[in-house]
Amino acid sequence: MFVDEVKIVVKSGRGGDGTVSFDGTKGRYGLPDGGNGGSGGDVYMVGTSDLSALSRYTFRKEFSAGPGKNGQQFEKTGKSGDDLLLVVPIGTVAHNLTTKKDKEVTHPGEQVLLAKGGRGGRGNLAFKSSTNRSPKKKEEGSAGETFDILLELRLIADIGFVGLPNVGKSSLLNELTAAGAKVADYPFTTLEPNLGVMDGIILADIPGLIEGASRGRGLGHKFLRHIVRTRNLVHFISAESKSPMTDYRIVRKELKAHDAKLIKKPDYIFLTKADLVPAKELKQKIAKLKKAHPKVMAVSIHDWDGIQKIRVLFQKIAKRKK
């Protein structure tokens, strides 16, 4: 099950208490030796390339780091609490609903602090002074932090595939990457984003949009947000469409309505299923599209040479980010 949004509660560990203790050994009898409490464990989120990682937080809603241990005799500081690592997909934004601050993970292995563990309390040794040689004072450890967190996945990809339903996005993704995306000849085949990797280039197939998607129609803005962090866009338009230009404008309109920055991303147009229309008709449709956009390419997944040209194009696109 693909999960791209989940609300959880995170709790960092409480700090351990300081202790009151006096040395009973010969020569040191009566001297304070109570140690400090250990710090409470922190809560982190750590990035992974596993797109399904948020699904593990669907049923369990509270996550806590370990508490710090109390201080001990002989000046021993209590053991710090165990940190808690919450594994999330790269591209996850943690919206702290308590502090109203956001944090994000952008690459595998990155750790981001969500909640800081409580401080350990001081033992009586820390209160020893020239005027108080045998203090009986200690401190309790401080409480950890508790936050309501909304984890929201926003895909990070080099190239994102966008278009109306049933225009061949998933088919091309499979051809380029063997991603295993579900393919069939009916609208809304893709009900969740699919990622694939081609020569180290991350490709994202975004579920088909319909007019009004930015207002919640169809799959709505639930998937539009996954395009925000995609560096380049490829518009897929079926060569069988009666009006490819209208299709292009519909998708552009929805992208702009969701976030005006989306239509400023570097983009290309693929006129897909090129093998299913007569050559003359295909040429006319390409010519019309080129009036709106100079970078138009006819595509068929059954054309091996054409697939290789797409590979070369995507490699060039990916190099521009470096």
MOWOHU-V939039 format. One record per residue. N is the residue number from 1. RES is the residue in one letter. SS is DSSP state (2 for helix, 1 for strand, 0 for the rest). PSI is psi as a letter, one per 20 degrees, with the letter a starting at -180 (none if undefined). OMEGA is omega in whole degrees, 0 to 359 (* if undefined). Layout:
n->N res->RES ss->SS psi->PSI omega->OMEGA
n->N res->RES ss->SS psi->PSI omega->OMEGA
This chain:
n->1 res->M ss->0 psi->p omega->178
n->2 res->F ss->0 psi->p omega->178
n->3 res->V ss->0 psi->p omega->180
n->4 res->D ss->0 psi->j omega->177
n->5 res->E ss->1 psi->p omega->180
n->6 res->V ss->1 psi->q omega->179
n->7 res->K ss->1 psi->p omega->180
n->8 res->I ss->1 psi->r omega->173
n->9 res->V ss->1 psi->p omega->178
n->10 res->V ss->1 psi->q omega->180
n->11 res->K ss->1 psi->p omega->174
n->12 res->S ss->0 psi->r omega->185
n->13 res->G ss->0 psi->q omega->174
n->14 res->R ss->0 psi->q omega->177
n->15 res->G ss->0 psi->q omega->178
n->16 res->G ss->0 psi->q omega->179
n->17 res->D ss->0 psi->q omega->168
n->18 res->G ss->0 psi->r omega->182
n->19 res->T ss->0 psi->q omega->174
n->20 res->V ss->0 psi->p omega->181
n->21 res->S ss->0 psi->q omega->178
n->22 res->F ss->1 psi->p omega->183
n->23 res->D ss->0 psi->p omega->180
n->24 res->G ss->0 psi->j omega->182
n->25 res->T ss->0 psi->q omega->181
n->26 res->K ss->0 psi->p omega->179
n->27 res->G ss->0 psi->i omega->180
n->28 res->R ss->0 psi->j omega->187
n->29 res->Y ss->0 psi->p omega->176
n->30 res->G ss->0 psi->i omega->179
n->31 res->L ss->0 psi->q omega->180
n->32 res->P ss->1 psi->p omega->177
n->33 res->D ss->0 psi->k omega->179
n->34 res->G ss->0 psi->p omega->183
n->35 res->G ss->0 psi->r omega->178
n->36 res->N ss->0 psi->q omega->175
n->37 res->G ss->0 psi->q omega->178
n->38 res->G ss->0 psi->q omega->178
n->39 res->S ss->0 psi->q omega->175
n->40 res->G ss->0 psi->q omega->180
n->41 res->G ss->0 psi->q omega->177
n->42 res->D ss->0 psi->r omega->174
n->43 res->V ss->1 psi->p omega->179
n->44 res->Y ss->1 psi->q omega->162
n->45 res->M ss->1 psi->q omega->183
n->46 res->V ss->1 psi->p omega->187
n->47 res->G ss->1 psi->q omega->174
n->48 res->T ss->1 psi->q omega->177
n->49 res->S ss->0 psi->i omega->179
n->50 res->D ss->0 psi->o omega->185
n->51 res->L ss->0 psi->h omega->184
n->52 res->S ss->0 psi->j omega->189
n->53 res->A ss->2 psi->h omega->182
n->54 res->L ss->2 psi->i omega->182
n->55 res->S ss->2 psi->h omega->181
n->56 res->R ss->2 psi->i omega->181
n->57 res->Y ss->2 psi->j omega->183
n->58 res->T ss->0 psi->g omega->187
n->59 res->F ss->0 psi->h omega->176
n->60 res->R ss->0 psi->p omega->190
n->61 res->K ss->0 psi->i omega->181
n->62 res->E ss->1 psi->p omega->183
n->63 res->F ss->1 psi->p omega->187
n->64 res->S ss->1 psi->p omega->172
n->65 res->A ss->0 psi->r omega->183
n->66 res->G ss->0 psi->q omega->177
n->67 res->P ss->0 psi->q omega->174
n->68 res->G ss->0 psi->q omega->178
n->69 res->K ss->0 psi->q omega->178
n->70 res->N ss->0 psi->q omega->175
n->71 res->G ss->0 psi->r omega->183
n->72 res->Q ss->1 psi->r omega->177
n->73 res->Q ss->0 psi->r omega->179
n->74 res->F ss->0 psi->k omega->173
n->75 res->E ss->0 psi->k omega->182
n->76 res->K ss->1 psi->p omega->176
n->77 res->T ss->0 psi->p omega->179
n->78 res->G ss->0 psi->q omega->180
n->79 res->K ss->0 psi->p omega->177
n->80 res->S ss->0 psi->q omega->178
n->81 res->G ss->0 psi->q omega->179
n->82 res->D ss->0 psi->p omega->174
n->83 res->D ss->0 psi->q omega->176
n->84 res->L ss->1 psi->p omega->178
n->85 res->L ss->1 psi->o omega->177
n->86 res->L ss->1 psi->o omega->183
n->87 res->V ss->1 psi->p omega->182
n->88 res->V ss->1 psi->q omega->178
n->89 res->P ss->1 psi->q omega->174
n->90 res->I ss->0 psi->q omega->186
n->91 res->G ss->0 psi->i omega->180
n->92 res->T ss->1 psi->p omega->174
n->93 res->V ss->1 psi->p omega->176
n->94 res->A ss->1 psi->o omega->177
n->95 res->H ss->1 psi->o omega->177
n->96 res->N ss->1 psi->o omega->184
n->97 res->L ss->0 psi->i omega->179
n->98 res->T ss->0 psi->g omega->182
n->99 res->T ss->0 psi->i omega->182
n->100 res->K ss->0 psi->k omega->177
n->101 res->K ss->0 psi->q omega->182
n->102 res->D ss->1 psi->q omega->173
n->103 res->K ss->1 psi->q omega->184
n->104 res->E ss->1 psi->q omega->176
n->105 res->V ss->0 psi->p omega->186
n->106 res->T ss->0 psi->i omega->178
n->107 res->H ss->0 psi->q omega->182
n->108 res->P ss->0 psi->p omega->178
n->109 res->G ss->0 psi->i omega->179
n->110 res->E ss->0 psi->p omega->178
n->111 res->Q ss->1 psi->p omega->181
n->112 res->V ss->1 psi->p omega->182
n->113 res->L ss->1 psi->p omega->176
n->114 res->L ss->1 psi->h omega->182
n->115 res->A ss->1 psi->p omega->182
n->116 res->K ss->0 psi->p omega->180
n->117 res->G ss->0 psi->q omega->179
n->118 res->G ss->0 psi->q omega->180
n->119 res->R ss->0 psi->q omega->176
n->120 res->G ss->0 psi->q omega->178
n->121 res->G ss->0 psi->q omega->181
n->122 res->R ss->0 psi->q omega->175
n->123 res->G ss->0 psi->r omega->186
n->124 res->N ss->2 psi->h omega->177
n->125 res->L ss->2 psi->h omega->183
n->126 res->A ss->2 psi->i omega->183
n->127 res->F ss->2 psi->j omega->179
n->128 res->K ss->0 psi->p omega->179
n->129 res->S ss->0 psi->r omega->180
n->130 res->S ss->0 psi->h omega->181
n->131 res->T ss->0 psi->i omega->179
n->132 res->N ss->0 psi->n omega->186
n->133 res->R ss->0 psi->i omega->183
n->134 res->S ss->0 psi->m omega->183
n->135 res->P ss->0 psi->q omega->176
n->136 res->K ss->0 psi->j omega->182
n->137 res->K ss->0 psi->q omega->173
n->138 res->K ss->0 psi->r omega->177
n->139 res->E ss->0 psi->q omega->171
n->140 res->E ss->0 psi->q omega->176
n->141 res->G ss->0 psi->q omega->180
n->142 res->S ss->0 psi->q omega->180
n->143 res->A ss->0 psi->q omega->174
n->144 res->G ss->0 psi->r omega->180
n->145 res->E ss->0 psi->q omega->176
n->146 res->T ss->1 psi->p omega->183
n->147 res->F ss->1 psi->q omega->168
n->148 res->D ss->1 psi->p omega->185
n->149 res->I ss->1 psi->p omega->171
n->150 res->L ss->1 psi->o omega->177
n->151 res->L ss->1 psi->p omega->182
n->152 res->E ss->1 psi->p omega->179
n->153 res->L ss->1 psi->p omega->171
n->154 res->R ss->0 psi->o omega->187
n->155 res->L ss->0 psi->q omega->173
n->156 res->I ss->0 psi->o omega->181
n->157 res->A ss->0 psi->q omega->177
n->158 res->D ss->0 psi->h omega->183
n->159 res->I ss->1 psi->p omega->179
n->160 res->G ss->1 psi->p omega->178
n->161 res->F ss->1 psi->p omega->179
n->162 res->V ss->1 psi->q omega->179
n->163 res->G ss->1 psi->r omega->176
n->164 res->L ss->1 psi->r omega->179
n->165 res->P ss->0 psi->q omega->172
n->166 res->N ss->0 psi->l omega->178
n->167 res->V ss->0 psi->j omega->174
n->168 res->G ss->0 psi->j omega->181
n->169 res->K ss->2 psi->g omega->182
n->170 res->S ss->2 psi->h omega->180
n->171 res->S ss->2 psi->g omega->180
n->172 res->L ss->2 psi->h omega->177
n->173 res->L ss->2 psi->g omega->179
n->174 res->N ss->2 psi->h omega->182
n->175 res->E ss->2 psi->h omega->183
n->176 res->L ss->2 psi->h omega->190
n->177 res->T ss->2 psi->i omega->187
n->178 res->A ss->0 psi->l omega->184
n->179 res->A ss->0 psi->h omega->179
n->180 res->G ss->0 psi->k omega->179
n->181 res->A ss->0 psi->q omega->180
n->182 res->K ss->0 psi->p omega->183
n->183 res->V ss->0 psi->p omega->174
n->184 res->A ss->0 psi->r omega->186
n->185 res->D ss->0 psi->m omega->174
n->186 res->Y ss->0 psi->q omega->184
n->187 res->P ss->0 psi->q omega->175
n->188 res->F ss->0 psi->k omega->175
n->189 res->T ss->0 psi->g omega->182
n->190 res->T ss->0 psi->o omega->181
n->191 res->L ss->0 psi->i omega->177
n->192 res->E ss->0 psi->q omega->180
n->193 res->P ss->0 psi->q omega->175
n->194 res->N ss->1 psi->p omega->177
n->195 res->L ss->1 psi->q omega->173
n->196 res->G ss->1 psi->q omega->180
n->197 res->V ss->1 psi->p omega->178
n->198 res->M ss->1 psi->o omega->180
n->199 res->D ss->0 psi->l omega->179
n->200 res->G ss->0 psi->j omega->180
n->201 res->I ss->1 psi->p omega->182
n->202 res->I ss->1 psi->p omega->179
n->203 res->L ss->1 psi->p omega->181
n->204 res->A ss->1 psi->p omega->176
n->205 res->D ss->1 psi->o omega->182
n->206 res->I ss->0 psi->p omega->181
n->207 res->P ss->0 psi->q omega->185
n->208 res->G ss->0 psi->p omega->179
n->209 res->L ss->1 psi->q omega->172
n->210 res->I ss->0 psi->r omega->179
n->211 res->E ss->0 psi->p omega->184
n->212 res->G ss->0 psi->j omega->181
n->213 res->A ss->2 psi->h omega->181
n->214 res->S ss->2 psi->i omega->178
n->215 res->R ss->2 psi->j omega->176
n->216 res->G ss->0 psi->j omega->180
n->217 res->R ss->0 psi->q omega->181
n->218 res->G ss->0 psi->c omega->177
n->219 res->L ss->0 psi->i omega->170
n->220 res->G ss->0 psi->b omega->184
n->221 res->H ss->2 psi->i omega->178
n->222 res->K ss->2 psi->h omega->181
n->223 res->F ss->2 psi->i omega->176
n->224 res->L ss->2 psi->h omega->181
n->225 res->R ss->2 psi->h omega->180
n->226 res->H ss->2 psi->i omega->180
n->227 res->I ss->2 psi->i omega->187
n->228 res->V ss->0 psi->g omega->184
n->229 res->R ss->0 psi->j omega->177
n->230 res->T ss->0 psi->p omega->189
n->231 res->R ss->0 psi->h omega->181
n->232 res->N ss->1 psi->q omega->180
n->233 res->L ss->1 psi->q omega->171
n->234 res->V ss->1 psi->o omega->178
n->235 res->H ss->1 psi->p omega->178
n->236 res->F ss->1 psi->p omega->179
n->237 res->I ss->1 psi->p omega->181
n->238 res->S ss->1 psi->p omega->176
n->239 res->A ss->0 psi->i omega->179
n->240 res->E ss->0 psi->i omega->181
n->241 res->S ss->0 psi->q omega->177
n->242 res->K ss->0 psi->h omega->180
n->243 res->S ss->0 psi->n omega->179
n->244 res->P ss->2 psi->h omega->180
n->245 res->M ss->2 psi->h omega->178
n->246 res->T ss->2 psi->g omega->179
n->247 res->D ss->2 psi->g omega->180
n->248 res->Y ss->2 psi->g omega->182
n->249 res->R ss->2 psi->h omega->179
n->250 res->I ss->2 psi->g omega->181
n->251 res->V ss->2 psi->g omega->178
n->252 res->R ss->2 psi->g omega->180
n->253 res->K ss->2 psi->g omega->181
n->254 res->E ss->2 psi->h omega->178
n->255 res->L ss->2 psi->g omega->181
n->256 res->K ss->2 psi->h omega->181
n->257 res->A ss->2 psi->h omega->179
n->258 res->H ss->2 psi->g omega->181
n->259 res->D ss->0 psi->o omega->184
n->260 res->A ss->2 psi->h omega->181
n->261 res->K ss->2 psi->h omega->184
n->262 res->L ss->2 psi->h omega->183
n->263 res->I ss->2 psi->i omega->176
n->264 res->K ss->2 psi->i omega->178
n->265 res->K ss->0 psi->q omega->174
n->266 res->P ss->1 psi->p omega->183
n->267 res->D ss->1 psi->r omega->182
n->268 res->Y ss->1 psi->r omega->176
n->269 res->I ss->1 psi->p omega->172
n->270 res->F ss->1 psi->o omega->174
n->271 res->L ss->1 psi->n omega->190
n->272 res->T ss->1 psi->r omega->180
n->273 res->K ss->0 psi->k omega->185
n->274 res->A ss->2 psi->h omega->181
n->275 res->D ss->2 psi->i omega->186
n->276 res->L ss->2 psi->j omega->179
n->277 res->V ss->0 psi->q omega->178
n->278 res->P ss->0 psi->q omega->184
n->279 res->A ss->2 psi->g omega->181
n->280 res->K ss->2 psi->g omega->179
n->281 res->E ss->2 psi->g omega->180
n->282 res->L ss->2 psi->g omega->181
n->283 res->K ss->2 psi->g omega->180
n->284 res->Q ss->2 psi->g omega->181
n->285 res->K ss->2 psi->h omega->177
n->286 res->I ss->2 psi->g omega->180
n->287 res->A ss->2 psi->g omega->179
n->288 res->K ss->2 psi->g omega->180
n->289 res->L ss->2 psi->h omega->182
n->290 res->K ss->2 psi->i omega->175
n->291 res->K ss->0 psi->h omega->180
n->292 res->A ss->0 psi->h omega->184
n->293 res->H ss->0 psi->p omega->184
n->294 res->P ss->0 psi->i omega->186
n->295 res->K ss->0 psi->n omega->181
n->296 res->V ss->1 psi->p omega->181
n->297 res->M ss->1 psi->p omega->174
n->298 res->A ss->1 psi->p omega->187
n->299 res->V ss->0 psi->p omega->170
n->300 res->S ss->0 psi->p omega->180
n->301 res->I ss->0 psi->i omega->179
n->302 res->H ss->0 psi->j omega->180
n->303 res->D ss->0 psi->o omega->185
n->304 res->W ss->2 psi->g omega->180
n->305 res->D ss->2 psi->h omega->179
n->306 res->G ss->2 psi->h omega->178
n->307 res->I ss->2 psi->h omega->179
n->308 res->Q ss->2 psi->h omega->177
n->309 res->K ss->2 psi->h omega->177
n->310 res->I ss->2 psi->g omega->178
n->311 res->R ss->2 psi->g omega->180
n->312 res->V ss->2 psi->g omega->179
n->313 res->L ss->2 psi->g omega->182
n->314 res->F ss->2 psi->h omega->177
n->315 res->Q ss->2 psi->g omega->178
n->316 res->K ss->2 psi->g omega->180
n->317 res->I ss->2 psi->g omega->183
n->318 res->A ss->2 psi->h omega->182
n->319 res->K ss->2 psi->h omega->183
n->320 res->R ss->0 psi->h omega->181
n->321 res->K ss->0 psi->i omega->185
n->322 res->K ss->0 psi->none omega->*
